[in-house]
Amino acid sequence: MTYEIRKARKDERHAIAKAFAYSYKDLFLQLQLDLDLIANAFDSGVRTEKFWVAVKDGDIIGIAACTDRDGRAVYPNEDDFIKYFGPNGASLCDVFKNEFTKKLTYPKTTGYIEFVGVLEEARGHGISKEIMSEIIKQSPQYDEFVLDVANNNIAAIILYQRLGFVEFDRIPAPNPEMMGFESRIYMKLKKEE
C-alpha cells in the first residue's frame, strides 16, 4: 500500500474528524452514535495544526496528534453537539470535553500523542507506526513523549512498546462496563540523545 505521511493542512479539518469517528467506530457504535454525525459534531473543534495524517489517493486513512501543555488537539463545541444530537448533545459534549480538553500537566518539553487511528480497511500496513515515528522525528521541541492506551488494546500496546514506549502508570477506568476497558495505561518514550 502506497501512502504519504505529513502534517495536516487547514482544509482537512472535516476529513480528520471523519477519520477520527471511523477509526474509533467501536467506541462510538457502542454508544449507538451515528459516525457521520460524530464527525460533523467534532469538525469545528479539530485543531489541524496538531495533527499528522496518512494520505492515500487524496483520502486520509490515518491520523495522530501531538499536543502539549499549551493546547490539545480537539475541543468539542457544545452548540455543534446539540445541533447534531439534540438536547442530549450537551451532556454528550461534556463527556468528550472532560476526556479531550483536560489541561496537561507534563513539562513543556513533553509531547502528548493522542488520537492515533487508522481506518479499518487500511490497518495492518504499519501506518500508525509511521505516523508516530514521523511525529517523534519532526518534534525537536520535545525530549520525551507520553500517551495513554486502554489495557485491552493489545495491538496498540505492542506497537508502542516496539517504538520504545514503556509503561509508567496504570489508572482504573471509572466505569469499566461503559468504557469498555478496565484501566488506562500511560506510557512514555524518552528521545535518544
WOLIN-V857331 format. One line per field, one symbol per residue. psi: psi as a letter, one per 40 degrees, with the letter a starting at -180 (. if undefined). Layout:
psi->???
//
This chain:
psi->hhihhiiiideedddddddddddfddddddefhhdddddddedeehgdeeiiihhhfeiheiiiihaaeeiidhghhddddddeeadedddddddddddeehhieiidehihhifhihideeieeedddddddddddegeeheiiiiiiidegdddddddddeeiiheihhihdgddddeidihhhiihhii.
//
